[in-house]
Amino acid sequence: MADLPVIEPPSLDIPTCCGTSSAAAPHDVTTRFHFSLNVSDIETSVAFYRKLFNCPPAKHHGDYAKFELSEPPLVFSLVPNAPGSQGSLSHLGFPVSSTEEVQATAARLAAAGLSTTCQDGTVCGYARQDKVWVADPDSNYWEIYVVHEDVDPATVRSAYDGEAPEAYAPAVEAKAPERQIYEHRVTDTAPDWSGVEEGSVDEVRLTGTFNSALSDDDRLLLLKEAVRILKAGGELNVHGLVSSAPVGDVAPNLPGVASLVKRIPTEDEPLRELAAAGLAGVRITKLPESPVFQTGALEMREIKVSAFKPSERSSKAGERTVVYKGPFAQATDDSGQVYRRGVRTVVTAEQEELLARSSAAKSFLFIQDETTCGAGASC
């Protein structure tokens, strides 16, 4: 890392904004330094840094925010990930002016014996970029990148299931409720959550857990503990790398940041294990068409999976009535319950919650009237 540019310490003067429009100063990379933080709550953090920097963010979405300052020359981004064992740092980097500079840097680092990962045309921070990644001896990640163009947020979010998060309204700075979030990452050992109160956590994030060196028993115990500490209705989110077919027990030899991956499960393994742990509403929220890595017919893709702990109301006795609106002639849930298009169907409270929280909720009518017509009856 000795050959990387030397950055002068930032001035203690009040920061000066470069503006909030990329059109006003399109991707100026003259002397800027890039610094990214993991934050537990992006809205609370944006509200704080608006005051600290005395300017609004250049970009602000539900899953990403960025400030661009001229004094000190800084690109400062926020990513909603709970800080882990290595603190709040997400990554660092330097923007450059061209793809040729990225390629030259990648060649120089490789010639120096460093392991790198190149990404061409990747979408990051709601912008299309070419970049090269390299990790220092303490697994702090650096990126050298060029920004080609901003990308419409709707286009980015189309790769995700469900509705896109709402953009930030600048006039609203109310403090968001404190959320209890626990996270396990690919480099972490098996966590000890025995001291965490049962039903006290809003969200558990397993970032690379299915790619870590944890044994099968430790991973299943971790899932069991995650379910225990989650509140009723609390979320569990998985992020990792999966393969289209079994890879075997041999540890993968992947480049750059991906070298942290110790195992690669098949695409269905995380879903099966989450369901077996007692979580409900298990669904894939991201599985891109293009693989990240490919070896022959074997394809490896990024995956995100979401599930939740069934709430107390779903375990209570009672019946609800729903109507499946289509577009298919019928649909079937995990329990085997069939929903015929246009026909009232009586379901349990648990089934109703599963439908209401799923991405298919808009395909169902939820009848509030206590009167039912009987399962499978036309009314």
C-alpha positions in Angstrom: 0.0 0.0 0.0 3.0 2.3 0.1 2.5 3.5 -3.4 -1.0 4.8 -2.8 -1.4 8.6 -2.9 -0.7 10.4 0.4 -3.6 12.4 1.7 -3.1 15.6 3.7 -4.9 15.7 7.1 -8.3 17.5 6.7 -8.5 21.1 7.7 -10.3 22.0 11.0 -12.3 24.7 9.1 -16.0 24.3 8.6 -16.5 22.1 5.5 -17.7 23.6 2.3 -20.2 21.8 0.1 -19.7 21.4 -3.6 -23.4 21.4 -4.2 -26.1 18.8 -4.4 -26.4 18.4 -8.1 -24.1 16.2 -10.1 -25.0 18.3 -13.1 -23.4 21.4 -11.5 -20.0 19.6 -11.0 -20.1 16.3 -12.9 -17.9 13.9 -11.0 -15.1 16.2 -10.2 -12.2 14.1 -9.0 -9.5 16.7 -8.8 -8.2 16.0 -5.3 -10.9 14.2 -3.5 -10.7 11.4 -1.0 -13.4 8.8 -0.6 -14.5 7.6 2.8 -17.5 5.3 3.5 -19.1 4.5 6.9 -21.4 1.7 8.0 -24.2 3.2 10.0 -27.0 1.7 12.1 -29.7 4.1 11.0 -29.1 6.1 7.8 -31.7 8.8 8.5 -30.3 9.6 11.9 -26.8 9.7 10.5 -27.8 11.9 7.5 -29.5 14.3 9.9 -26.3 14.5 12.0 -23.9 15.0 9.1 -26.2 17.7 7.5 -25.6 19.7 10.6 -21.9 18.8 10.9 -21.1 19.7 7.2 -23.7 22.5 7.1 -25.1 21.2 3.8 -27.6 18.6 2.4 -26.4 15.3 1.0 -25.7 15.2 -2.8 -27.5 11.8 -2.9 -30.0 10.4 -0.3 -31.9 7.2 -0.7 -33.2 4.6 1.8 -30.1 2.4 1.3 -27.4 5.0 0.5 -26.4 8.6 1.1 -23.4 10.7 0.0 -22.0 14.1 0.8 -19.6 15.9 -1.5 -17.4 18.6 0.1 -14.8 20.9 -1.4 -13.1 21.9 1.9 -11.8 19.4 2.8 -12.0 17.7 -0.6 -14.1 14.7 0.4 -16.6 12.2 -0.9 -18.3 10.9 2.2 -20.9 8.1 1.9 -23.1 6.3 4.4 -24.3 2.7 4.1 -26.9 1.1 6.4 -24.9 -1.7 8.0 -24.6 -2.0 11.7 -20.9 -1.4 12.7 -19.2 -4.8 13.4 -16.0 -5.9 15.2 -13.9 -3.7 13.0 -15.9 -0.6 13.8 -17.8 1.7 11.5 -15.4 1.8 8.6 -16.9 0.4 5.4 -14.1 1.2 2.9 -11.8 4.0 1.5 -10.9 5.0 -2.0 -9.7 7.4 -4.6 -11.7 8.6 -7.6 -9.8 8.9 -10.8 -10.6 10.5 -14.2 -10.7 7.5 -16.6 -11.0 3.7 -17.0 -7.4 3.7 -18.2 -6.3 5.1 -14.8 -8.2 2.3 -13.1 -6.6 -0.3 -15.3 -3.2 1.1 -14.8 -3.6 1.1 -11.1 -4.9 -2.5 -11.2 -1.8 -3.5 -13.2 0.6 -1.8 -10.9 -1.0 -3.4 -7.8 -0.9 -6.8 -9.4 2.7 -6.4 -10.4 3.5 -5.5 -6.8 2.1 -8.9 -5.7 -1.3 -7.6 -4.3 -4.5 -9.5 -4.9 -7.1 -7.3 -6.6 -10.7 -7.5 -7.9 -11.7 -5.5 -10.9 -15.3 -4.5 -11.6 -16.3 -3.0 -15.0 -19.6 -1.2 -15.5 -20.7 -2.0 -11.9 -23.5 0.1 -10.3 -22.5 1.4 -6.9 -23.8 4.4 -5.0 -26.4 4.9 -7.7 -23.7 5.5 -10.4 -22.1 3.3 -13.1 -18.4 2.8 -12.4 -15.3 0.9 -13.3 -13.1 0.1 -10.2 -10.4 -2.0 -8.7 -10.5 -3.3 -5.1 -7.6 -4.2 -2.9 -7.4 -5.1 0.9 -4.7 -4.1 3.3 -3.2 -6.6 5.8 -6.0 -5.7 8.3 -8.8 -6.3 5.7 -9.5 -2.6 5.2 -10.8 -2.2 1.7 -9.6 0.4 -0.8 -11.2 1.2 -4.2 -9.8 3.2 -7.0 -12.7 4.0 -9.3 -14.0 6.2 -12.1 -17.7 7.3 -12.3 -19.2 7.3 -15.8 -22.8 8.4 -15.1 -25.5 8.5 -12.4 -28.1 5.8 -12.6 -31.8 6.3 -12.1 -32.6 5.0 -8.6 -35.7 3.2 -10.0 -33.4 1.2 -12.3 -31.2 0.2 -9.4 -34.0 -0.9 -7.2 -35.6 -3.0 -10.0 -33.1 -5.7 -9.1 -34.7 -5.9 -5.7 -38.0 -7.5 -4.8 -40.7 -5.4 -3.1 -41.2 -1.7 -3.1 -38.3 0.8 -3.4 -37.5 2.8 -0.3 -38.8 6.4 -0.3 -36.3 9.1 -1.1 -35.4 11.4 1.8 -37.5 14.5 2.3 -35.0 17.3 3.1 -37.4 19.2 5.4 -37.9 16.2 7.7 -35.2 15.8 10.3 -37.1 14.0 13.1 -35.1 11.5 15.0 -35.9 7.9 13.9 -36.8 5.4 16.6 -33.8 3.5 18.0 -33.5 0.1 16.4 -31.7 -2.8 18.0 -29.6 -4.5 15.2 -27.2 -7.4 15.6 -24.9 -8.4 12.8 -22.6 -11.3 12.0 -20.1 -10.9 9.2 -18.0 -13.3 7.1 -14.8 -12.7 9.1 -16.5 -13.0 12.5 -16.2 -16.1 14.8 -19.4 -17.6 16.2 -21.0 -14.9 18.3 -22.1 -15.3 21.9 -25.6 -13.8 22.2 -26.5 -15.7 25.3 -26.6 -12.5 27.3 -29.1 -10.8 24.8 -32.6 -10.7 26.1 -35.1 -12.9 24.3 -37.4 -10.9 21.9 -35.4 -7.7 22.2 -33.8 -7.2 18.8 -35.5 -5.6 15.8 -33.2 -7.0 13.1 -30.4 -9.6 12.7 -28.1 -9.2 9.7 -26.1 -12.2 8.5 -23.6 -10.6 6.1 -21.5 -13.4 4.6 -22.4 -15.8 7.4 -23.2 -18.6 4.9 -19.8 -18.0 3.3 -17.8 -18.0 6.5 -15.7 -20.7 8.1 -18.4 -21.5 10.7 -19.2 -25.2 11.0 -22.7 -26.3 10.0 -23.5 -26.8 13.7 -22.3 -23.3 14.6 -24.3 -21.8 11.8 -27.5 -23.6 12.8 -26.9 -22.6 16.4 -26.5 -19.0 15.3 -29.8 -19.1 13.4 -31.5 -20.6 16.5 -30.1 -17.7 18.6 -31.1 -15.2 16.0 -34.7 -16.4 16.2 -34.6 -16.3 20.0 -33.4 -12.7 20.3 -35.6 -11.3 17.6 -38.8 -9.5 18.5 -42.0 -10.9 17.2 -42.2 -9.6 13.7 -38.5 -8.8 13.7 -36.5 -9.2 10.5 -33.6 -11.5 9.6 -31.6 -10.5 6.5 -29.0 -12.6 4.7 -26.4 -11.3 2.2 -23.9 -13.5 0.6 -22.6 -15.5 -2.4 -24.3 -18.6 -3.7 -23.7 -21.1 -6.5 -25.9 -22.6 -9.2 -24.7 -26.1 -8.2 -22.8 -27.7 -5.3 -19.2 -26.6 -5.1 -17.9 -29.2 -2.7 -15.9 -29.0 0.5 -12.8 -27.4 -1.1 -12.5 -23.8 0.0 -12.9 -21.5 -3.1 -9.9 -19.5 -4.3 -11.5 -16.2 -5.3 -9.7 -12.9 -6.0 -9.7 -9.7 -4.0 -12.4 -9.0 -1.5 -14.0 -12.3 -2.4 -11.0 -14.1 -1.0 -12.7 -13.9 2.4 -15.3 -16.5 1.2 -14.6 -19.9 2.7 -17.6 -21.8 1.4 -20.3 -21.3 -1.2 -23.7 -22.7 -0.6 -26.2 -23.5 -3.3 -28.9 -21.0 -4.0 -31.6 -22.8 -2.0 -29.5 -23.6 1.1 -30.0 -20.2 3.0 -33.8 -20.4 2.3 -34.1 -24.0 3.6 -32.1 -23.2 6.8 -34.0 -20.1 7.6 -37.3 -21.9 7.2 -36.1 -24.8 9.3 -35.1 -22.3 12.0 -38.7 -21.3 12.4 -38.6 -18.0 10.4 -41.6 -17.1 8.2 -42.0 -15.3 4.9 -38.6 -16.5 3.6 -37.9 -14.9 0.2 -35.1 -13.9 -2.1 -35.0 -10.2 -2.5 -31.9 -10.0 -4.8 -30.5 -12.6 -7.2 -29.1 -10.8 -10.3 -29.2 -12.3 -13.8 -25.5 -11.9 -14.3 -23.1 -14.0 -12.1 -20.3 -12.4 -10.2 -18.0 -15.3 -10.9 -18.2 -18.2 -13.4 -16.2 -21.4 -13.8 -17.4 -23.5 -16.7 -21.1 -24.1 -16.1 -20.9 -23.2 -12.4 -22.2 -19.7 -11.8 -21.8 -17.7 -8.5 -24.2 -14.9 -7.7 -24.8 -12.3 -5.0 -28.0 -13.2 -3.0 -30.1 -11.3 -0.5 -32.7 -13.2 1.5 -35.3 -11.8 3.9 -37.5 -13.5 6.6 -39.2 -12.6 9.8 -40.1 -14.0 13.2 -43.8 -14.8 13.3 -45.7 -12.3 15.4 -47.8 -13.1 18.5 -51.0 -12.5 16.7 -50.2 -15.1 14.0 -50.1 -17.8 16.7 -53.5 -17.0 18.0 -56.6 -18.9 17.0 -58.9 -17.4 14.5 -59.8 -17.3 10.8 -59.5 -14.6 8.2 -60.8 -14.4 4.7 -58.7 -13.5 1.6 -59.4 -13.4 -2.1 -56.6 -14.0 -4.6 -56.9 -11.5 -7.5 -54.6 -13.1 -10.0 -52.9 -13.0 -12.5 -52.6 -16.9 -12.3 -55.5 -19.3 -12.1 -54.3 -20.3 -8.6 -51.4 -19.9 -6.2 -50.1 -22.2 -3.5 -48.3 -21.2 -0.3 -45.7 -23.2 1.6 -48.3 -25.0 3.7 -50.0 -26.3 0.6 -53.0 -23.9 0.9 -54.4 -23.2 -2.6 -55.8 -19.8 -3.5 -58.0 -19.9 -6.5 -58.4 -16.6 -8.5 -61.5 -14.7 -7.4 -62.6 -17.2 -4.8 -62.8 -16.4 -1.1 -60.5 -18.5 1.0 -60.5 -18.9 4.8 -57.0 -18.8 6.3 -55.4 -18.8 9.7 -54.0 -15.6 11.2 -50.5 -16.9 10.5 -51.3 -17.4 6.8 -52.8 -14.0 6.6 -49.7 -12.4 8.1 -47.5 -14.3 5.6 -49.5 -13.0 2.7 -49.7 -9.5 4.0 -46.0 -9.2 4.5 -45.0 -10.8 1.2 -44.3 -9.1 -2.1 -47.5 -10.8 -3.3 -49.7 -8.8 -0.9 -51.1 -6.6 -3.8 -52.4 -9.8 -5.4 -54.8 -10.4 -2.5 -57.8 -8.8 -1.0 -57.9 -9.0 2.8 -61.6 -9.2 4.0 -62.0 -7.4 7.3 -65.5 -8.6 8.0 -65.6 -11.4 10.5 -68.2 -13.3 8.4 -66.8 -16.0 6.3 -68.3 -18.2 3.6 -66.3 -21.3 4.3 -63.1 -22.4 2.8 -63.1 -22.6 -1.0 -66.7 -21.3 -1.3 -67.7 -18.8 -3.9 -69.7 -15.9 -2.3 
